């Protein structure tokens, strides 16, 4: 049986004019996908009016709370002692969100109670997928 954690949180969208607009978001972690964290945005705050989810490595979140991390489409970096920026880069543009660092730490600590860092396994699903990919030989 898989465990899923959800933590509603507020974020501030930082605009090009350096304004901070409050938006709701939900941090989500599931033992079915132990290496990742998910950040869900409700339809009313997205460009296309659909629920949007960004998924990125749990280790990226942990590293980004201490120092700038993430050379890819998601980047995380501290902003002083009390805030953390999460940047999302896509072909449509870049969104910069500011979170309260303590909220992110609390969420991360909760994920560690489900699966400790370094104890993640990708499980039988990956083994089965690799066996199918390589014709039954893994």
Order of alpha helices (4+ residues) and beta strands (2+ residues): beta-beta-beta-beta-alpha-beta-beta-beta-alpha-alpha
